[in-house]
Amino acid sequence: MAKSDLIGGTLWESYSRKVNDRMLNPRHLGEITAADAEKLGARLVVADWGAEVCGDAIRAFWAVDPATNRIKDARFKTFGCGTAIASSDMMCEMIIGKTVDEAMKITNIDVEASLRDSADTAAIPPQKMHCSVMAYDVIRKAAAEYKGVDMSSLEEEEIVCQCARVSLRTVRDVIRINDLKTVEDITHYTKAGGFCKSCIRPGGHESRKYYLEDILRDVRADMEREKAEAATGRAHVVQFGAMSIIQKHRAVEKVLDEKVRPNLLKDGGNLEVVDMKTSDGVTEVYISYMGACKGCPSATVGTLSFVEDFLKSELDESIKVLPV
């Protein structure tokens, strides 16, 4: 039977090619045993997280180097839909090589962005976005297990929806990135407000510091003001340091497309951004060379300096470019 006969062609086509690929061919599905971790000179961490409302559950396996707190390997098992499989698989890929603290900075929005085929097209249909939240939750659960602390003590961001564990930053980002206009849109994309509904507006069974209606109103007002300023030639410039990691990635890619890649392509070369990290006010941009640039003697010196200088002059002096 064809996929379109099972779930409808339009729904299936609303998943990115990357999501489809990882649904069918997950790279990190499986488990890490104590013996596996010992061979890596690592400590085994096993963490479970489940969402009772939709019945999905995930078990994460980490092998963490206790000397550096760096995640040497990560795998997962899940009782969940294809979206949960793809998100969990991408989550594992994103955290391998990072320290536990660096891994905790990854959100479900970051996971979804990494599953996109293009920056402007969502990887997952709105009604399935909540499945990627589990990847964010299990990271924090595994980190808490590793550190030997309660999960709530690791919460650095303001949580708007306790039921779906959706942060204030996530809600603000998803409104801007997808130009959302209603609370229902926010719920479709993040699942915030889809359960007890206390976070939608005052009057629920639990009071909140932030409510979805207020966040939506304020973010939409900022977006309209910025649009008006841009139309009159007085565009509000968001400082690079204040951008979210997704905004930074887009800004970097824009400069590379306009200023850097044309010069590299002339000589048969190119590059791609494989990762970005922000620590102590410094944004590290990790690049991989392609074509003629790969293996070129000047790639680690001259070309690297050329790329970094452009990003610094166009965006921010705090940027550091590193080859991988």
Kinemage of the C-alpha trace (Angstrom):
@kinemage 1
@onewidth
@group {chain A} dominant
@subgroup {mainchain}
@vectorlist {calphas} color= white
{ca met a 1} P 0.000 0.000 0.000
{ca ala a 2} L 1.292 3.460 -0.878
{ca lys a 3} L 2.151 5.961 1.841
{ca ser a 4} L -0.463 8.335 0.432
{ca asp a 5} L -3.115 5.645 0.967
{ca leu a 6} L -2.114 5.318 4.626
{ca ile a 7} L -1.852 8.857 5.897
{ca gly a 8} L -2.637 11.184 3.048
{ca gly a 9} L -0.094 12.481 0.554
{ca thr a 10} L -0.202 16.074 1.757
{ca leu a 11} L 0.612 15.136 5.370
{ca trp a 12} L 3.491 12.883 4.349
{ca glu a 13} L 4.895 15.555 2.058
{ca ser a 14} L 4.851 18.078 4.932
{ca tyr a 15} L 7.801 16.220 6.500
{ca ser a 16} L 11.274 17.180 5.310
{ca arg a 17} L 13.444 14.706 3.418
{ca lys a 18} L 15.772 14.634 6.440
{ca val a 19} L 12.906 13.634 8.740
{ca asn a 20} L 11.745 10.942 6.340
{ca asp a 21} L 15.280 9.598 6.083
{ca arg a 22} L 15.797 9.452 9.852
{ca met a 23} L 12.368 7.921 10.421
{ca leu a 24} L 13.345 5.013 8.185
{ca asn a 25} L 17.111 4.947 8.747
{ca pro a 26} L 17.953 6.211 12.242
{ca arg a 27} L 21.719 6.386 12.818
{ca his a 28} L 21.709 6.194 16.601
{ca leu a 29} L 18.880 3.793 17.428
{ca gly a 30} L 19.958 1.166 19.953
{ca glu a 31} L 21.600 1.032 23.342
{ca ile a 32} L 24.978 1.484 24.993
{ca thr a 33} L 25.855 -1.246 27.464
{ca ala a 34} L 28.065 -0.915 30.516
{ca ala a 35} L 30.716 -2.895 28.632
{ca asp a 36} L 30.469 -0.505 25.662
{ca ala a 37} L 30.937 2.507 27.934
{ca glu a 38} L 33.876 0.879 29.695
{ca lys a 39} L 35.642 0.329 26.360
{ca leu a 40} L 35.283 4.048 25.686
{ca gly a 41} L 36.643 4.910 29.121
{ca ala a 42} L 33.284 6.506 29.828
{ca arg a 43} L 30.506 6.440 32.387
{ca leu a 44} L 27.158 5.034 31.271
{ca val a 45} L 24.104 7.249 31.786
{ca val a 46} L 20.587 5.913 31.156
{ca ala a 47} L 17.585 8.256 31.338
{ca asp a 48} L 13.873 7.741 30.642
{ca trp a 49} L 11.326 10.333 29.676
{ca gly a 50} L 7.703 9.889 28.688
{ca ala a 51} L 4.698 11.940 27.662
{ca glu a 52} L 1.599 10.338 29.167
{ca val a 53} L -0.778 12.403 27.052
{ca cys a 54} L 0.388 10.995 23.700
{ca gly a 55} L 1.930 7.775 24.993
{ca asp a 56} L 5.415 8.432 23.575
{ca ala a 57} L 8.469 7.484 25.625
{ca ile a 58} L 12.203 7.658 25.070
{ca arg a 59} L 15.189 6.046 26.783
{ca ala a 60} L 18.521 7.796 26.264
{ca phe a 61} L 21.924 6.138 26.587
{ca trp a 62} L 25.001 8.346 27.007
{ca ala a 63} L 28.664 7.400 27.355
{ca val a 64} L 30.268 10.366 29.126
{ca asp a 65} L 33.986 10.874 29.723
{ca pro a 66} L 34.136 11.670 33.470
{ca ala a 67} L 37.429 13.549 33.040
{ca thr a 68} L 36.077 16.045 30.491
{ca asn a 69} L 32.279 15.670 30.914
{ca arg a 70} L 32.178 15.189 27.139
{ca ile a 71} L 29.590 12.871 25.557
{ca lys a 72} L 31.544 10.257 23.590
{ca asp a 73} L 28.520 8.373 22.270
{ca ala a 74} L 24.727 8.626 22.464
{ca arg a 75} L 21.934 6.281 21.497
{ca phe a 76} L 18.210 5.975 22.088
{ca lys a 77} L 15.223 3.672 22.170
{ca thr a 78} L 11.683 4.966 21.838
{ca phe a 79} L 8.048 4.008 21.927
{ca gly a 80} L 6.838 6.748 19.664
{ca cys a 81} L 5.910 7.971 16.231
{ca gly a 82} L 8.254 8.621 13.319
{ca thr a 83} L 8.690 12.234 14.359
{ca ala a 84} L 9.896 11.139 17.801
{ca ile a 85} L 12.338 8.729 16.167
{ca ala a 86} L 13.738 11.351 13.785
{ca ser a 87} L 13.990 14.012 16.529
{ca ser a 88} L 15.659 11.628 18.972
{ca asp a 89} L 18.101 10.488 16.315
{ca met a 90} L 19.057 14.052 15.423
{ca met a 91} L 19.325 14.910 19.127
{ca cys a 92} L 21.902 12.141 19.577
{ca glu a 93} L 23.891 13.386 16.606
{ca met a 94} L 23.864 16.957 17.923
{ca ile a 95} L 25.140 16.095 21.401
{ca ile a 96} L 27.934 13.646 20.534
{ca gly a 97} L 31.218 15.438 21.131
{ca lys a 98} L 29.644 18.130 23.294
{ca thr a 99} L 30.020 18.472 27.042
{ca val a 100} L 26.977 17.753 29.175
{ca asp a 101} L 26.546 21.490 29.848
{ca glu a 102} L 26.748 22.275 26.125
{ca ala a 103} L 24.179 19.577 25.365
{ca met a 104} L 21.746 21.136 27.844
{ca lys a 105} L 21.624 24.296 25.743
{ca ile a 106} L 19.991 22.418 22.851
{ca thr a 107} L 16.218 22.941 22.568
{ca asn a 108} L 13.507 21.201 20.559
{ca ile a 109} L 13.543 24.230 18.236
{ca asp a 110} L 17.247 23.582 17.536
{ca val a 111} L 16.487 19.927 16.820
{ca glu a 112} L 13.674 20.829 14.422
{ca ala a 113} L 15.849 23.416 12.669
{ca ser a 114} L 18.540 20.780 12.105
{ca leu a 115} L 15.965 18.526 10.436
{ca arg a 116} L 14.936 21.170 7.888
{ca asp a 117} L 15.848 20.787 4.227
{ca ser a 118} L 15.887 24.571 3.921
{ca ala a 119} L 15.986 27.263 6.599
{ca asp a 120} L 12.577 28.692 5.651
{ca thr a 121} L 10.541 25.468 5.516
{ca ala a 122} L 9.461 23.609 8.654
{ca ala a 123} L 10.695 20.015 8.899
{ca ile a 124} L 7.644 18.740 10.763
{ca pro a 125} L 3.907 19.488 10.408
{ca pro a 126} L 2.584 21.763 13.195
{ca gln a 127} L 0.450 19.025 14.769
{ca lys a 128} L 3.556 16.868 15.299
{ca met a 129} L 5.951 19.517 16.602
{ca his a 130} L 5.335 18.493 20.217
{ca cys a 131} L 7.061 15.161 19.535
{ca ser a 132} L 10.404 16.940 19.252
{ca val a 133} L 9.970 18.371 22.770
{ca met a 134} L 10.835 14.951 24.200
{ca ala a 135} L 14.350 15.224 22.787
{ca tyr a 136} L 14.818 18.444 24.777
{ca asp a 137} L 13.394 16.863 27.929
{ca val a 138} L 15.461 13.691 27.816
{ca ile a 139} L 18.672 15.722 27.441
{ca arg a 140} L 17.917 17.476 30.706
{ca lys a 141} L 16.890 14.213 32.391
{ca ala a 142} L 20.150 12.520 31.334
{ca ala a 143} L 22.166 15.551 32.442
{ca ala a 144} L 20.453 15.454 35.835
{ca glu a 145} L 21.224 11.733 36.141
{ca tyr a 146} L 24.877 12.376 35.290
{ca lys a 147} L 25.191 15.268 37.727
{ca gly a 148} L 23.238 13.473 40.454
{ca val a 149} L 20.755 16.315 40.905
{ca asp a 150} L 17.043 16.879 40.475
{ca met a 151} L 16.044 17.805 36.928
{ca ser a 152} L 14.294 20.983 38.077
{ca ser a 153} L 17.561 22.344 39.488
{ca leu a 154} L 19.015 22.487 35.957
{ca glu a 155} L 16.300 24.728 34.594
{ca glu a 156} L 18.003 27.867 33.337
{ca glu a 157} L 15.144 29.132 31.184
{ca glu a 158} L 11.727 30.364 32.192
{ca ile a 159} L 9.210 27.597 31.500
{ca val a 160} L 5.897 28.898 30.172
{ca cys a 161} L 4.054 25.589 29.760
{ca gln a 162} L 4.905 23.099 32.486
{ca cys a 163} L 2.857 20.313 30.881
{ca ala a 164} L 4.807 20.349 27.595
{ca arg a 165} L 8.023 21.827 29.122
{ca val a 166} L 8.106 24.711 26.653
{ca ser a 167} L 10.331 27.656 27.506
{ca leu a 168} L 9.716 31.368 27.059
{ca arg a 169} L 12.557 31.557 24.521
{ca thr a 170} L 11.043 28.718 22.500
{ca val a 171} L 7.634 30.400 22.369
{ca arg a 172} L 9.123 33.731 21.322
{ca asp a 173} L 11.355 32.109 18.689
{ca val a 174} L 8.605 29.994 17.166
{ca ile a 175} L 6.284 33.014 16.839
{ca arg a 176} L 8.952 34.965 14.963
{ca ile a 177} L 10.331 32.142 12.820
{ca asn a 178} L 6.897 30.954 11.649
{ca asp a 179} L 5.043 34.304 11.767
{ca leu a 180} L 2.406 32.887 14.112
{ca lys a 181} L -0.694 34.963 14.738
{ca thr a 182} L -2.849 33.015 17.211
{ca val a 183} L -2.443 31.066 20.442
{ca glu a 184} L -3.801 28.060 18.555
{ca asp a 185} L -0.843 28.343 16.166
{ca ile a 186} L 1.581 28.296 19.119
{ca thr a 187} L -0.126 25.191 20.487
{ca his a 188} L 0.102 23.421 17.119
{ca tyr a 189} L 3.822 24.153 16.854
{ca thr a 190} L 4.947 23.554 20.436
{ca lys a 191} L 2.021 21.889 22.279
{ca ala a 192} L 2.165 24.729 24.831
{ca gly a 193} L -1.362 25.362 26.075
{ca gly a 194} L -2.617 22.040 24.766
{ca phe a 195} L -3.061 20.285 28.109
{ca cys a 196} L -4.191 21.986 31.353
{ca lys a 197} L -4.425 25.367 29.535
{ca ser a 198} L -3.285 27.339 32.603
{ca cys a 199} L -0.575 29.001 30.522
{ca ile a 200} L -2.943 30.470 27.923
{ca arg a 201} L -4.447 33.278 30.026
{ca pro a 202} L -5.015 34.124 33.712
{ca gly a 203} L -7.753 32.167 35.437
{ca gly a 204} L -6.491 28.606 35.111
{ca his a 205} L -5.971 26.266 38.040
{ca glu a 206} L -2.348 27.451 38.404
{ca ser a 207} L -1.062 31.021 38.093
{ca arg a 208} L 1.840 31.764 35.754
{ca lys a 209} L 4.423 34.491 35.403
{ca tyr a 210} L 3.944 34.492 31.613
{ca tyr a 211} L 0.861 33.704 29.540
{ca leu a 212} L 0.721 32.768 25.858
{ca glu a 213} L -1.743 35.536 25.013
{ca asp a 214} L 0.579 38.171 26.498
{ca ile a 215} L 3.709 36.743 24.879
{ca leu a 216} L 1.994 36.607 21.484
{ca arg a 217} L 0.737 40.191 21.834
{ca asp a 218} L 4.170 41.533 22.805
{ca val a 219} L 6.139 39.615 20.152
{ca arg a 220} L 3.656 40.541 17.412
{ca ala a 221} L 3.888 44.193 18.499
{ca asp a 222} L 7.684 44.036 18.251
{ca met a 223} L 7.452 42.415 14.807
{ca glu a 224} L 5.026 45.055 13.533
{ca arg a 225} L 7.198 47.861 14.910
{ca glu a 226} L 10.283 46.411 13.239
{ca lys a 227} L 8.397 46.050 9.961
{ca ala a 228} L 7.250 49.677 10.131
{ca glu a 229} L 10.750 50.883 10.934
{ca ala a 230} L 12.156 48.901 8.025
{ca ala a 231} L 9.576 50.435 5.682
{ca thr a 232} L 10.632 53.954 6.701
{ca gly a 233} L 14.333 53.221 6.470
{ca arg a 234} L 14.799 53.101 10.250
{ca ala a 235} L 15.123 49.348 10.663
{ca his a 236} L 15.728 48.164 14.183
{ca val a 237} L 19.027 46.280 14.195
{ca val a 238} L 19.202 43.281 16.494
{ca gln a 239} L 22.688 43.000 17.932
{ca phe a 240} L 24.367 39.738 16.989
{ca gly a 241} L 25.055 38.887 20.635
{ca ala a 242} L 21.346 39.164 21.464
{ca met a 243} L 20.236 36.823 18.664
{ca ser a 244} L 19.053 33.270 19.247
{ca ile a 245} L 21.276 30.522 17.851
{ca ile a 246} L 18.872 30.117 14.912
{ca gln a 247} L 19.035 33.842 14.110
{ca lys a 248} L 22.828 33.763 14.354
{ca his a 249} L 22.986 30.810 11.985
{ca arg a 250} L 20.841 32.622 9.433
{ca ala a 251} L 22.921 35.794 9.734
{ca val a 252} L 26.157 33.846 9.237
{ca glu a 253} L 24.765 31.974 6.234
{ca lys a 254} L 23.621 35.253 4.661
{ca val a 255} L 27.113 36.752 4.906
{ca leu a 256} L 28.703 33.561 3.585
{ca asp a 257} L 26.302 33.439 0.627
{ca glu a 258} L 26.787 37.103 -0.264
{ca lys a 259} L 30.445 37.752 0.581
{ca val a 260} L 32.410 34.530 0.931
{ca arg a 261} L 31.096 31.643 -1.165
{ca pro a 262} L 31.164 33.540 -4.510
{ca asn a 263} L 34.942 33.988 -4.098
{ca leu a 264} L 35.504 30.347 -3.140
{ca leu a 265} L 33.347 29.042 -5.977
{ca lys a 266} L 35.499 30.870 -8.526
{ca asp a 267} L 38.334 28.487 -7.645
{ca gly a 268} L 36.135 25.400 -7.356
{ca gly a 269} L 35.855 25.488 -3.581
{ca asn a 270} L 33.097 25.923 -1.027
{ca leu a 271} L 32.307 25.474 2.668
{ca glu a 272} L 29.426 24.585 4.930
{ca val a 273} L 28.599 25.488 8.524
{ca val a 274} L 28.419 22.270 10.534
{ca asp a 275} L 27.940 23.670 14.039
{ca met a 276} L 27.756 26.858 16.104
{ca lys a 277} L 28.387 27.356 19.809
{ca thr a 278} L 28.234 30.375 22.076
{ca ser a 279} L 30.318 30.462 25.238
{ca asp a 280} L 31.556 33.350 27.395
{ca gly a 281} L 30.446 35.914 24.823
{ca val a 282} L 32.281 34.209 21.934
{ca thr a 283} L 30.381 32.655 19.027
{ca glu a 284} L 32.307 29.750 17.527
{ca val a 285} L 31.429 28.886 13.923
{ca tyr a 286} L 32.613 25.436 12.862
{ca ile a 287} L 33.075 25.017 9.103
{ca ser a 288} L 33.881 22.134 6.791
{ca tyr a 289} L 35.642 22.791 3.490
{ca met a 290} L 34.355 21.348 0.210
{ca gly a 291} L 35.693 20.972 -3.310
{ca ala a 292} L 39.053 22.579 -4.041
{ca cys a 293} L 39.175 24.068 -0.534
{ca lys a 294} L 39.347 20.607 0.988
{ca gly a 295} L 42.976 19.782 1.644
{ca cys a 296} L 44.213 23.133 0.317
{ca pro a 297} L 47.351 24.244 2.256
{ca ser a 298} L 45.907 27.734 2.807
{ca ala a 299} L 42.576 26.439 4.113
{ca thr a 300} L 43.645 26.467 7.752
{ca val a 301} L 45.348 29.863 7.555
{ca gly a 302} L 44.603 32.227 4.678
{ca thr a 303} L 41.100 31.038 3.773
{ca leu a 304} L 40.154 30.660 7.414
{ca ser a 305} L 41.273 34.220 8.149
{ca phe a 306} L 39.412 35.449 5.050
{ca val a 307} L 36.146 33.863 6.254
{ca glu a 308} L 36.544 35.021 9.853
{ca asp a 309} L 37.396 38.600 8.854
{ca phe a 310} L 34.227 38.893 6.776
{ca leu a 311} L 32.015 37.524 9.556
{ca lys a 312} L 33.607 39.829 12.105
{ca ser a 313} L 33.277 42.933 9.945
{ca glu a 314} L 29.715 42.182 8.853
{ca leu a 315} L 28.318 40.771 12.105
{ca asp a 316} L 30.379 40.846 15.296
{ca glu a 317} L 33.978 40.898 16.494
{ca ser a 318} L 33.246 38.035 18.905
{ca ile a 319} L 33.009 35.485 16.084
{ca lys a 320} L 35.688 32.818 15.861
{ca val a 321} L 35.826 30.440 12.864
{ca leu a 322} L 37.175 26.921 13.378
{ca pro a 323} L 37.696 24.163 10.776
{ca val a 324} L 36.545 20.597 11.405
